[in-house]
């Protein structure tokens, strides 16, 4: 049951990952990523209504400006921790089949994200976003609050 780890280490590792997931989705991700998304701006809603985090509570105020470089770096770091945290424990526990399955799952998740989700996402400043610039420009032209915030941050419409 404990994947080759002694039980206390297993509980510490699992507790650490669950704690990280809670902190990430409730506190960290909304602060660095979600608050820059147009879905987050939705009226008086107390929860997020998007396909990625449907129903999660809004814990910070909406910011129409693009993500800062620091926020982008934090997002990449957060994702690396999220997907990478269990891997050393699988290695330590000698769970190489689960390690291989995890790596295949992570790779598949990332490919689906990049090929199916990120090309259509309206959170344009996310470091994983793949929406073409001409579509971003057209979206911003139709959203003057976002357009002003993005131009103030140095973005230039083509």
Protein Blocks (a to p, Z undefined) as FASTA:
>chain_A
ZZopafklmmmmmmmmmmmmmmmmmmmmmmmmmmmpfklmgojbfbdcdfklgoiacfbd
cdfbdcdfklmmmmmmmmmmmmmmmmmmmmmnopaklmmmmmmmmmmmmmmmmmmmmmmc
cblmbmkbccdfklmmmmmmmmmklmmmmmmnopacZZ
